[in-house]
Amino acid sequence: KYLFSGMPVRIRLSLHGCTNRPFYHIVVAPSRFKRDGRHLEQVGTYDPMPNFKKEFLCALNVDRIKYWLSVGAQPTMAVYRLLGLAGILPVHPRQYLEASRKREAAALAASGPSGNEEEKESISDSNTDSQSQGSENS
């Protein structure tokens, strides 16, 4: 294998697949290497497109991921999110914020129209009134 002393090693996603159909390999690579270029080891796969059961498939080699984390490899944010969902790493606090924001947005959408839409209607009505008055004067 390669020895990369002093070069930070990252666990990241490498894009494969075709147009409109992404598929990712989870790879361990030095941070200076290209995204889809050389890598030291492939430790999993991730399919972001839902299957017929609305599932996103992710296959991980947990032993190798734990090894690379133990020797100092840093996961990217996307991989950190996947490893948190798999239970290998703790869930990132940002995910709790995103989940609470999505719950609030869903609750607002379910509660019905908001006051902002009524304000927009009154503004558009006043604009049409002023336009009609302007056309009458000329």
N, C-alpha and C positions, 0 to 999 in steps of 0.2 A: 504494500500500500504506500501511499504518499505520506511524507512527513511535512507538515506545514507549521513549523515552529514560528510562533509570533504572529501568525496570520489568524484573525478571528474566524471561527467556523460557525456557520448558521444552519439551522434546520428550516428549510423554506419550501415553497411550492414551485414546481417546475411545470410550465404549461405544455400540455400535449393535446391531441385531439384536432378537430378541424373547425372551420368557421361555424359560428353559432352552436357549437357543441364542445364546450371546454371539458377537459379532463386533466387532472393534475397528479403528478408524482410528488410525493413528499421526500425530499432528498436532503442529504447532508453535504454541504459544499462550503469552501472558503468564501468569505463575503465578497471578494474581488472578482470571482468568477461570474460569467454571464448567467442570467436567470435560467435559460434552457441549455446551458453549456455543460461543461464537465462537472462531475460531482464525485464525491468519495463513495457514497453509498445511497441506495434507495431504501427508505425505511417505511414506505406506505404509499397509498393512493387515495385520492379524494375525487368523487364525482359530484359536482355541484348541481347537476340537473336532476330533478326529482324523477323517480321511477313511477310505475303505475300505481304504487301504494303511497305516493307522495313522500318517499324517503330519500334522503341524501346519503349515499353510500361512502363509507370511509373505512379503509383497511389499514391497520397499523401493526408494525412489528414492535411491540411494546418493549421487549428485552433490549433491542438495539437502540430504541429511542432513549430508554433510561440510561444506557451506557453512554451515549453521546451527551446527554445532559450532565452526567456525572463527570465527564472530562472537560466540561466547560462550553459546550456548544449552546448558542443562544437561538431560541426559536423566534421567527418573525411573528408579528401580531396575528396574522391569519392562522398560522400553525399553532400559536399559543391558544387561540380560541378553540381550535379543534381538539387540542390536547386537554384543555379544560373540560370540554364536553365529554371527552372519553374518560375523565377521571384520573389522568396521569399527572396533571398540574392543577393547582387551584384555579377556580374560575376567576377571570380578570374582573376587577370592579367596574370597568367600563361596560361590561355585558349586563350588569345589574341596572345601570343607568339606561342603557338602550331598551331593556325589557320594560322598565317602568314607564319610559316615554311612549313606547308602543301601546302599553295597556291604557295609558291616559288618552292617547289619540283614538284608540278603539272605543273607549267609553264616551268620548265627545262625539264621535261619529254615530254611535248607537243612540245617544240622547236626543238626536234630532238636529234641526238647523240652529246655528249659533246667531248671536246678535249681530255679528259682522255682516252677514248676508243681508239683513234688513237695512243696515246702514248703507251698503252698496246700492241697494234698490232705491233708497231715498236720494242718494247722490245722483244716480243715473236719471231719476225722474226730474230732479231739478235741472240737470244738464239739458234734457230734452225740452223742458219748459223755456229755458233761456234761449235755446236755439230757435224754437218756434216763435218767440217774441221778436228775435232779431230778424227773422224772415218777414214778419208782418210789417216791420218798420221800413223796410226797403222797397 
